[in-house]
């Protein structure tokens, strides 16, 4: 049985779309006011997205070294099938 407050599996729980700054092949999802609880490790080829608890909630690997890029980020309550990332 699904709780009425739970969004359907066909939609993300939260989503954001904006320009982000890439520095040294990384961009981050941050909460600068959060206390440092667990540092997100640097992403690698095997783990292009890493998570932490604190100011750096997630670190994302980018093929771009430095600059501004458009990013769409979605938070899902269940694992999603792999969707290719478009490189533009």
Buried (B, 14 or more C-beta within 10 A) or exposed (E): EEEEEEEEEEEBEEEEEEEBEBEEBBBBBBEEEEEEEEEBEEBEEEEEEBEBBBBBBBBBBBEEEEEEBEBEBEEEEEEEEEEEEEEE
